[in-house]
Amino acid sequence: MQIKEMFKKDINRDIKGVIKVGQMDDENIHQELNEYIVTNELLKHFREFFESYKKGIGNYTDDMGVWISGFFGSGKSHFLKILSYILENKEVNGKKAVDFFKSGRISDPMIIADMLLSSKISTDVILFNIDAKSSTSDYDENAILDVFLKVFNEFQGFSSSYPFLADLERKLSHDGIYDNFKSEFKKTNSKDWETQREKFYFIQDDIVSSLNSIGYMSEESARNWAENADDNYKVSIEDFSKLIQEYLESKGNDHHIVFLVDEIGQYIGENSKLMLNLQTLTEELGINCGGKAWIVVTSQEAIDSLVDLKGKDFSKIQGRFKTRLSLSSSNVDEVIRKRILGKNGTAIETLVSLYEGKEAIIKNLIHFEDSAEMKRYIDAEDFAEVYPFIPYQFNLLSHVLTAIREHGASGQHLSEGERSMLALFQESAIDFMNESEGSLVPFNLFYNALDQFIESRHSSVINKSLQNDNLDSYDSEVLKALFMIKYVKEIKSNLENLTTLLVDNIDVDRVILKKKIEKSLQNLENETLIQKNGDIYTFLTNEEQDINEAIKKENVEIGEIQNKVSDAIFEEIFSDKKYRYSNRYNFDFNKAVDDKYRGHRQNDIGINVITSYFDLSDSFIISQSQLTPEADYERESRILQLKSENNEIIINIRDSQNFLDEIEGYLKIEKYLNKNSSTLSSNYKSILIAKREEISDKKNRVKVFLQEALEDGDIYINGEKVGIDKKNPNSRINDALKNLVNKVYYKLDYMKDEPNDAKIKDTLIHPNKFTESKSNVAIDDLMNYIKTSCSNHSKISFKTILERFKKAPYGFVDDDIRWIIATLFARNSIYLIKNSEQISLSQYSADEVLRFLKDKKYQEKILIDMKVRPNEKHVRSVKNILKEFFDISTPKEDNDLLRDQFLNEMDNYDKFEIILSEYNIEKRYPGKATIKKAKELFKNIKRTKTTLEFYQYVFDVEDELLDLYNQIDSIMTFFNGRQKDIFKESCEIIDTFENSKYLISSQELIHDIDSIREIIEMDSPYSNIHILPELNKFFKEEFSEIVKEEKLDVLNYVHQDKELVLSQLHSSKLKENFETKVNSEFDNIETAINNTEDIPKIQSFKNVSENKREELLNQINEFIHKDDGPHAPCGPVIRPKIVNIKEVLDTNTISIKKEEDIEKFISSLKNKLKKKLEGLDEKGSIDLRF
């Protein structure tokens, strides 16, 4: 039985499968009404619509907006037209529109009653496609208002192109002179007004003349209107709604007007301003017309998903369109089943029987992977209804139509609804109608019904494939299927799903069909018409093919691929930075892919993942072509020999070429995009987005492959293949690392304790508590290492020990090593040395020692040495010094404690500092060199860094220290008794003598001073100091007499100066002003002289007196000059020339042996005095001072 024989109605009959708003001839209208299928869903929509609509009949309502949504090809436009016929009460072939639904198609009497009520109301129906009526593609915010005004003007018979002209026509009509105007225009222009008005700018003279002729305007006014009408005409939404209100009122009798707008959603798009324009328009019509004016629109999108509006705006729009009707795919499914695929009785029996005989085969034949719901036949009845189609095709084709409309339709045809689901199924059935029962329409067949509406960038690819000698016709059919689902997200274009889409008979062998398709896919891929991304095959446009070719030419090095493998494994799959062996022990590990390491290879253990790129020898590289059983054997044998000394886990990833190719693929894409993204035109934007998604897909597949490969890849440790069960990569690698750690860190279990800072401090404070430990094996091992390292009298740094015992075979943590060192230190088994100084618990607290061991800045500085006992002779020397110097008769027995005791006594021995401070007072005190020497020896002792060095040095200087001690005893007696004061007095006497010795001629006094000086300058004067008191007494007595004589001489000199000054006070006024002052000044000088015992200072008062004399004489002279005039008290001061006898004597001593010597001296003196007189005036004089 051929398929064309199965249908109730001729499948090849003329059916207007595509409903166009503009098709209004009776034949079309009759077919649309007569064959309209009212599904259960449509029945519900009819009920909702007319229940809402009747609220505006005889009543007020502002809920007069209706929003009809449905996917592309779902029948929205058809439903809108049916509503228009009913509301208009359309009659065709003598039958009213409502009557077509009475004969059982709508069995609900309430719906029929509402339809009848609505159809009987006087109603103007304006049905239009808004995109077709719009005059511009650049929509401003009033674009929707402009279209509504245009169609209303057109409906009224006025100009549709010029709203200002339509406004004039409306006014003329309202005034009853529109016909007169048209008649007058025809007289002037010779042509009908309706045929010429759209040429407004070319017929302005005729319009002006006509308006003037009928008396509507003066010629001047008409001319002004014609020239400015376009610029001056403005209409708002409120103006338009009032215009509609006035129109409805003029009609009276509850007259209605309904605007039915097709494809409003496509027109608005994502323009929120247009949406708000529609909302405001609907709102104003509701307010002003109260349910007499309705707006009914269709859109592919539901109202709440059309544009991104929030808050108040969104709520307002929803409020304007409270009646919202949505047409689903099930509605289309039902319409197609009933209108196109309805079967005759014979066909039903045949098909039911066919399905029942092959139900299992059919169910196994139709299945999908990783896709949205794809319906299959429910039962035999469903099979008979849908045949020769398959249920999934309804939903899938609706998605295809939407996707093609967005990505692949040519011009306006598809978007205007020229391809509906009904038409596609009918045309595909016609193409298949000569096939016999059992044949099924493959999905690729729908392409033929869409071909003329597909953009050339898509259709040309398929057309070229038909002419490609390397391809056969079936390859092109596979290509068509791939194109159909290229932009459909609901289905994955993998081999399994393609096999289902291309099933064309219930008896087809799916396995054979799959192989056939797979071969076609390979052929198409070879011709770069498609690409494979994982298991997904994708149709390529010409632009995509060009980009793919360019991507293939990008160069990627093997090293780049290996790096990406490394990133995927060690950053995404196994991202642990350390291996957690236990709560206490975590181990760093090296990471490598194909022996190429991430960073430096510096850890004891590691992971090395081997791919097919790994160079197992200088000339042996496994590649995909070498993956043979022999190559596998060779590979494993070489891996077994692979660098076991590196202590690594070797993970062999078998069959890795596919995922390596994936990495190479996305690296090429990345390189291409990095170089070309900014230079490609906007036409390539979607391709670039797809390529970035492809990168992401490839990366995800690489990750999945690596996860699976790591779950069961062969693992080798130290040249042996180990059996670790298949499990998730993290667990499996951790198990392998545990195995490796047990082999590499085999001394880790020496450490039984888990010490922390508190335990380390406790060990330092109470060493006897830890003489026995569970970790003695670890302690002994480290002690043996120190012994070996220090055997040649060298020391080892703490840092070196840390580094060694943290590494294999130990793996200890820092606290373990610190505790062992602290234990050995507390047990007196080792020395800790910092900056060449031996650390002692008597010098440093446990906290400080712990800080030395913890702080990194000290780890290099802390040295460790074996503890060695000093020589007994050296120990005795230390004890002798302790006894003699510090009076310690019970020294410590432990050598370290004895050293600490000695150093502490030295620190507390402050006598040196006290004595040395005395030398700051008097540097001639005896014993300074001895004290400094002793102090220097003490410093040297303190400078010793180690215990052995300390004992050796004290032994070397013992005799010198004991000798110094005897001297120090005498020094201490000197400073602690009267000797210091006597000695100090003698020093002061020597200083006095030195200051005045040029005036002293007494030989006895000089002899006395020499005796004092001799004692003072002795190194050890202590036994002679008792002589000094008598010598001091003699000097003081003799020196006192000399001072007295000197004072008398100077006092006499001062007296002469005073008398000289007083002699100048010739008047009572001068005496009144100066006499008291003169006496006071010179009396002060005399007092100072009497209070001084220092001869040089006493003599200095002569100068003081001279200066004072001159100062006072100057003051007297100034006073006289101030008072100069007729009443001046006296003349100026007469200053004598003061001459000291020393100025006229050549020497202090004059030798006179005979009378002639006297005459000679007198003559010399006379001549010198005469020279002094030179230059003096007649009143001048000389005062000769002796």
VENHU-V392282 format. One record per run of one state. SS is the DSSP state (helix for helix, strand for strand, loop for the rest). FROM is the first residue (numbers start at 1). TO is the last residue. If there is no record, write none. Layout:
SS;FROM;TO / SS;FROM;TO
This chain:
loop;1;1 / strand;2;2 / helix;3;5 / loop;6;6 / strand;7;7 / loop;8;25 / helix;26;34 / loop;35;39 / helix;40;56 / loop;57;64 / strand;65;70 / loop;71;75 / helix;76;88 / loop;89;90 / strand;91;92 / loop;93;94 / strand;95;96 / loop;97;97 / helix;98;101 / loop;102;108 / helix;109;120 / loop;121;122 / strand;123;129 / helix;130;133 / loop;134;142 / helix;143;155 / loop;156;162 / helix;163;174 / loop;175;177 / helix;178;189 / loop;190;192 / helix;193;202 / loop;203;203 / helix;204;213 / loop;214;218 / helix;219;232 / loop;233;236 / helix;237;251 / loop;252;255 / strand;256;262 / loop;263;263 / helix;264;268 / loop;269;271 / helix;272;289 / loop;290;292 / strand;293;299 / loop;300;302 / helix;303;305 / loop;306;310 / helix;311;320 / loop;321;322 / strand;323;327 / loop;328;328 / helix;329;339 / loop;340;342 / strand;343;343 / loop;344;344 / helix;345;357 / loop;358;358 / helix;359;365 / loop;366;379 / helix;380;386 / loop;387;391 / helix;392;407 / loop;408;408 / strand;409;409 / loop;410;420 / helix;421;432 / loop;433;435 / strand;436;436 / loop;437;438 / strand;439;439 / loop;440;442 / helix;443;453 / strand;454;454 / loop;455;455 / helix;456;467 / loop;468;472 / helix;473;484 / loop;485;494 / helix;495;501 / loop;502;504 / strand;505;505 / loop;506;509 / helix;510;526 / loop;527;529 / strand;530;533 / loop;534;535 / strand;536;539 / loop;540;541 / helix;542;552 / loop;553;557 / helix;558;573 / loop;574;577 / strand;578;580 / loop;581;585 / strand;586;593 / loop;594;595 / strand;596;597 / loop;598;604 / strand;605;610 / loop;611;614 / strand;615;615 / loop;616;620 / strand;621;621 / loop;622;623 / helix;624;626 / loop;627;628 / helix;629;640 / loop;641;643 / helix;644;646 / loop;647;647 / strand;648;652 / loop;653;656 / helix;657;676 / loop;677;681 / helix;682;712 / loop;713;713 / strand;714;717 / loop;718;719 / strand;720;722 / loop;723;728 / helix;729;744 / loop;745;747 / helix;748;750 / loop;751;756 / helix;757;765 / loop;766;766 / helix;767;770 / loop;771;775 / helix;776;789 / loop;790;795 / strand;796;797 / helix;798;806 / loop;807;813 / helix;814;826 / loop;827;829 / strand;830;834 / loop;835;836 / strand;837;838 / loop;839;845 / helix;846;854 / loop;855;855 / helix;856;859 / loop;860;861 / strand;862;866 / loop;867;871 / helix;872;886 / loop;887;894 / helix;895;908 / loop;909;910 / helix;911;921 / loop;922;927 / helix;928;943 / loop;944;946 / helix;947;976 / loop;977;978 / helix;979;999 / loop;1000;1002 / helix;1003;1016 / loop;1017;1024 / helix;1025;1062 / loop;1063;1067 / helix;1068;1090 / loop;1091;1094 / helix;1095;1122 / loop;1123;1136 / strand;1137;1140 / helix;1141;1144 / loop;1145;1154 / helix;1155;1173 / loop;1174;1181 / strand;1182;1185 / loop;1186;1186
